[in-house]
């Protein structure tokens, strides 16, 4: 099973992001766009894991979430990694508030105990909107920076849970399923 841990947003936020970014999807950019239902904030990508490891992973997710109260994050601003001139990932940003940073750090610690490698890059919270096609060239993204500069979105999301997700890669894009939800408690 291909797995990751994420924060899933309420339908209203996913719908708003989808509507604001119509102009990107309608553009000529060689990007495989994420479906509206699949918009999320990844906390930790686990990769291929044996189903027999799922109970230990669930315990680790619970332990990371334990003691974390529900919190809010601001979702706003658009960009691309590594750059708008030659993007691999197009995203909408998420504010790196202290509770989110601590939750992600605790999750990283719990997954390291289970043998998962520590992420080599700093945590940069974002919602992936799409991934550039591998064969795309820099000239294919002319106008992307201007299009993104014209986008405006600013919302506050209440985070009340963390989800262990299963990812099934399909021809028409990835399909995500919640395997386990760890509630954040007051």
C-alpha positions, 0 to 999 in steps of 0.5 A: 500500500502506498501511504502518507499522512495528511490534513484533509480540508473541509469541502468548502475550502477545497471547493473555493481553492478549485474555483479560484484556480480554474484559470490555471487548469484552463491554461496551456500549462503542461501540468497534471492537476490534482482533483478537487476531492484530493486537495490536502496538506501532506505531513509525511510521505511514507511510500510503499508499506506492507499492510502488516505495518498499518497498525504500528503506523496508526499507533504512531499517528495517534501518538503524534496527534495525542495532546494536540488541540484543534488549531487554525491555519491560513491557506493563501498565496500561490507558487511553485517548487522549485520556481515559477519559471521551471516548476515541478509542483504548483501549490497554494500555501499554508501558514506554518503556525506553531501547532502545525510545525509541532504536529509535523515534527512529532509525526516525523519522530514517530515515523522515524521510530518505525524505520521511515527516513527523516525528510531531508528538506525543511517542512514547507506546508502547502497544498499541491495543485498539480505536478508538471509533466516530466517532459515539460520545458521551461518555455512551456510555462511562459505566462504561469507567473503572471497567471499566478500573480492574478490569483487571490485566495485567503481562508482560515481552516480549522484542523481537527484531525490527521489522516493516514491516507492510502494512495492508488496511482491510476491512469486518470490520477491518484485516488486517495482513501482515508485509512485512519483518522486521528482526532485532535482533542481539546 
